[in-house]
């Protein structure tokens, strides 16, 4: 029995969309972790995946039957500047898997060696970035955010030269697809109208099949991508997540989060917070993410103009109207999410000052983003067990008391019961997130001491982000001043 049932559709596109590329073998692969739940959902033989044969396949030492490994090509705006050719520089797409529900997924190996798009790089990944992506993407999934996921990770038995010699690793990443805004930009930049149309047709069939019979399927595709991105960015904002490299080559048209290099969840709230070590101008700061998403989507719209309409003026008008809808869509998703976080049935114009004042107070007092909202959930109704609250970890400063009084008065205007409200607020406000200092501690233990237990424990705790257990308080506690992580790096 074939342990992975591949069904590869992207490989059926013309070869200018990719380059056949086998992964490069490594000297001594060893398992780090297997995502048994995800493997089962994809119909992958879990026992095989955990075996020496499965480890060899994830490391790239063998190519499973049915896989047709390729490196895909794309372009992208990186920090606002256009690069006409990027591509999978340290990854190969093994192939695609169709789950039992009919949804199609890519299976990609990251850190699998050089490709024609490596631009002089070695195509490898140090252990740290592999662990970081595994932790972050699986945490995002548990938080309900659309994301690429980690199927498995292995060490390579080799070292990677960066600022120092580091142990190498490979991550098996799963995504609904790896088609990016930058993929469309690649063909638009080459004035390859046929390539654009082929890519659009493929994307429609794969991600937006409901649009295939629309009056203008390409316009419907654009509108669908805009809608999903509006929802995604709102979810990021509501969790205090900062992506760090919102380049157009890191924005998937399927609406999933990708690329967990320079990214982080905020501790103390700061709307200007930046985590990428190379984002000196703050282009991708927390408060800028909705605007950057809007800008990125305009790049997609620009790329689609040649196939939107034969009349160029009509095409521009269609694209502009679609793009102009993004701010309102984002605002609606963000407002609805904020209502859930605050325990309100909805947020009307009369509530604008209440919300804005909270953000202002959080910034002024540098309140922990996650615990502020979780503590509000604790106040929404008296819990049966006081030990289940985060009061030992977080206390509102006296300066917030007037705001809390206003908030409680506003809650009284809704008919929802306190118990029901608190339950909904718990679901909207996690207590366990992949805090930067915990992620860095897991990476340091594995990299410097060959100790993966810190990583394993953190992944386990993050599987239940909304259920607080006092014995796990260390995983919910903000960092001490000496533990604060101010920058993260892509690790390539």
ChimeraX attribute file (.defattr): number of C-alpha atoms within 10 A of each C-alpha:
attribute: neighborCount
match mode: 1-to-1
recipient: residues
	/A:1	5
	/A:2	11
	/A:3	16
	/A:4	22
	/A:5	20
	/A:6	21
	/A:7	17
	/A:8	20
	/A:9	14
	/A:10	22
	/A:11	19
	/A:12	9
	/A:13	13
	/A:14	10
	/A:15	12
	/A:16	10
	/A:17	19
	/A:18	20
	/A:19	19
	/A:20	15
	/A:21	19
	/A:22	23
	/A:23	28
	/A:24	17
	/A:25	16
	/A:26	19
	/A:27	11
	/A:28	13
	/A:29	24
	/A:30	17
	/A:31	21
	/A:32	18
	/A:33	21
	/A:34	20
	/A:35	17
	/A:36	17
	/A:37	10
	/A:38	16
	/A:39	18
	/A:40	12
	/A:41	11
	/A:42	22
	/A:43	15
	/A:44	18
	/A:45	17
	/A:46	19
	/A:47	14
	/A:48	14
	/A:49	23
	/A:50	17
	/A:51	12
	/A:52	14
	/A:53	15
	/A:54	22
	/A:55	25
	/A:56	22
	/A:57	21
	/A:58	33
	/A:59	32
	/A:60	26
	/A:61	21
	/A:62	16
	/A:63	16
	/A:64	21
	/A:65	11
	/A:66	16
	/A:67	19
	/A:68	19
	/A:69	24
	/A:70	24
	/A:71	24
	/A:72	27
	/A:73	21
	/A:74	24
	/A:75	23
	/A:76	27
	/A:77	20
	/A:78	15
	/A:79	17
	/A:80	14
	/A:81	9
	/A:82	15
	/A:83	16
	/A:84	16
	/A:85	16
	/A:86	20
	/A:87	23
	/A:88	22
	/A:89	25
	/A:90	25
	/A:91	31
	/A:92	30
	/A:93	30
	/A:94	27
	/A:95	23
	/A:96	26
	/A:97	24
	/A:98	17
	/A:99	15
	/A:100	10
	/A:101	8
	/A:102	8
	/A:103	12
	/A:104	21
	/A:105	23
	/A:106	24
	/A:107	25
	/A:108	26
	/A:109	26
	/A:110	26
	/A:111	29
	/A:112	30
	/A:113	24
	/A:114	23
	/A:115	26
	/A:116	19
	/A:117	20
	/A:118	17
	/A:119	13
	/A:120	10
	/A:121	13
	/A:122	17
	/A:123	24
	/A:124	26
	/A:125	28
	/A:126	24
	/A:127	26
	/A:128	24
	/A:129	23
	/A:130	27
	/A:131	28
	/A:132	22
	/A:133	22
	/A:134	25
	/A:135	24
	/A:136	27
	/A:137	23
	/A:138	22
	/A:139	25
	/A:140	23
	/A:141	16
	/A:142	18
	/A:143	22
	/A:144	12
	/A:145	21
	/A:146	21
	/A:147	24
	/A:148	28
	/A:149	27
	/A:150	26
	/A:151	24
	/A:152	27
	/A:153	27
	/A:154	25
	/A:155	26
	/A:156	30
	/A:157	13
	/A:158	16
	/A:159	17
	/A:160	19
	/A:161	13
	/A:162	11
	/A:163	7
	/A:164	8
	/A:165	11
	/A:166	17
	/A:167	20
	/A:168	25
	/A:169	31
	/A:170	31
	/A:171	29
	/A:172	28
	/A:173	25
	/A:174	23
	/A:175	22
	/A:176	23
	/A:177	23
	/A:178	24
	/A:179	22
	/A:180	22
	/A:181	28
	/A:182	32
	/A:183	28
	/A:184	28
	/A:185	28
	/A:186	26
	/A:187	25
	/A:188	23
	/A:189	15
	/A:190	11
	/A:191	13
	/A:192	13
	/A:193	17
	/A:194	13
	/A:195	19
	/A:196	23
	/A:197	18
	/A:198	13
	/A:199	19
	/A:200	19
	/A:201	17
	/A:202	18
	/A:203	19
	/A:204	20
	/A:205	13
	/A:206	17
	/A:207	19
	/A:208	19
	/A:209	15
	/A:210	13
	/A:211	18
	/A:212	15
	/A:213	9
	/A:214	12
	/A:215	9
	/A:216	13
	/A:217	19
	/A:218	23
	/A:219	22
	/A:220	20
	/A:221	24
	/A:222	24
	/A:223	21
	/A:224	21
	/A:225	20
	/A:226	29
	/A:227	19
	/A:228	20
	/A:229	26
	/A:230	25
	/A:231	21
	/A:232	22
	/A:233	24
	/A:234	25
	/A:235	21
	/A:236	20
	/A:237	18
	/A:238	18
	/A:239	22
	/A:240	23
	/A:241	20
	/A:242	26
	/A:243	26
	/A:244	29
	/A:245	25
	/A:246	23
	/A:247	21
	/A:248	28
	/A:249	27
	/A:250	23
	/A:251	25
	/A:252	24
	/A:253	27
	/A:254	23
	/A:255	25
	/A:256	20
	/A:257	23
	/A:258	23
	/A:259	19
	/A:260	24
	/A:261	22
	/A:262	22
	/A:263	25
	/A:264	26
	/A:265	22
	/A:266	26
	/A:267	24
	/A:268	21
	/A:269	23
	/A:270	22
	/A:271	16
	/A:272	13
	/A:273	21
	/A:274	28
	/A:275	26
	/A:276	24
	/A:277	14
	/A:278	16
	/A:279	16
	/A:280	10
	/A:281	9
	/A:282	17
	/A:283	20
	/A:284	26
	/A:285	22
	/A:286	24
	/A:287	18
	/A:288	16
	/A:289	21
	/A:290	22
	/A:291	15
	/A:292	20
	/A:293	24
	/A:294	20
	/A:295	15
	/A:296	24
	/A:297	25
	/A:298	21
	/A:299	19
	/A:300	25
	/A:301	27
	/A:302	18
	/A:303	24
	/A:304	26
	/A:305	24
	/A:306	20
	/A:307	19
	/A:308	23
	/A:309	18
	/A:310	10
	/A:311	11
	/A:312	13
	/A:313	11
	/A:314	13
	/A:315	19
	/A:316	18
	/A:317	13
	/A:318	17
	/A:319	24
	/A:320	14
	/A:321	11
	/A:322	20
	/A:323	21
	/A:324	13
	/A:325	15
	/A:326	24
	/A:327	16
	/A:328	11
	/A:329	18
	/A:330	24
	/A:331	15
	/A:332	15
	/A:333	19
	/A:334	21
	/A:335	19
	/A:336	16
	/A:337	22
	/A:338	20
	/A:339	18
	/A:340	21
	/A:341	24
	/A:342	24
	/A:343	27
	/A:344	23
	/A:345	15
	/A:346	14
	/A:347	17
	/A:348	9
	/A:349	7
	/A:350	8
	/A:351	14
	/A:352	11
	/A:353	10
	/A:354	16
	/A:355	17
	/A:356	11
	/A:357	13
	/A:358	16
	/A:359	16
	/A:360	14
	/A:361	16
	/A:362	20
	/A:363	17
	/A:364	11
	/A:365	15
	/A:366	13
	/A:367	20
	/A:368	20
	/A:369	23
	/A:370	25
	/A:371	25
	/A:372	20
	/A:373	20
	/A:374	27
	/A:375	21
	/A:376	21
	/A:377	28
	/A:378	19
	/A:379	16
	/A:380	22
	/A:381	15
	/A:382	13
	/A:383	14
	/A:384	8
	/A:385	7
	/A:386	10
	/A:387	13
	/A:388	14
	/A:389	21
	/A:390	23
	/A:391	15
	/A:392	11
	/A:393	14
	/A:394	16
	/A:395	12
	/A:396	16
	/A:397	10
	/A:398	9
	/A:399	10
	/A:400	14
	/A:401	11
	/A:402	9
	/A:403	16
	/A:404	17
	/A:405	11
	/A:406	11
	/A:407	20
	/A:408	13
	/A:409	11
	/A:410	14
	/A:411	19
	/A:412	12
	/A:413	10
	/A:414	13
	/A:415	10
	/A:416	14
	/A:417	12
	/A:418	17
	/A:419	13
	/A:420	13
	/A:421	22
	/A:422	25
	/A:423	16
	/A:424	17
	/A:425	25
	/A:426	25
	/A:427	18
	/A:428	24
	/A:429	26
	/A:430	24
	/A:431	26
	/A:432	27
	/A:433	29
	/A:434	25
	/A:435	22
	/A:436	23
	/A:437	19
	/A:438	22
	/A:439	22
	/A:440	19
	/A:441	15
	/A:442	24
	/A:443	23
	/A:444	18
	/A:445	16
	/A:446	19
	/A:447	18
	/A:448	10
	/A:449	9
	/A:450	11
	/A:451	14
	/A:452	17
	/A:453	12
	/A:454	16
	/A:455	24
	/A:456	15
	/A:457	11
	/A:458	21
	/A:459	21
	/A:460	12
	/A:461	16
	/A:462	24
	/A:463	17
	/A:464	16
	/A:465	21
	/A:466	19
	/A:467	15
	/A:468	20
	/A:469	15
	/A:470	15
	/A:471	8
	/A:472	11
	/A:473	15
	/A:474	12
	/A:475	21
	/A:476	22
	/A:477	20
	/A:478	23
	/A:479	18
	/A:480	8
	/A:481	7
	/A:482	7
	/A:483	13
	/A:484	14
	/A:485	18
	/A:486	14
	/A:487	16
	/A:488	19
	/A:489	15
	/A:490	16
	/A:491	16
	/A:492	16
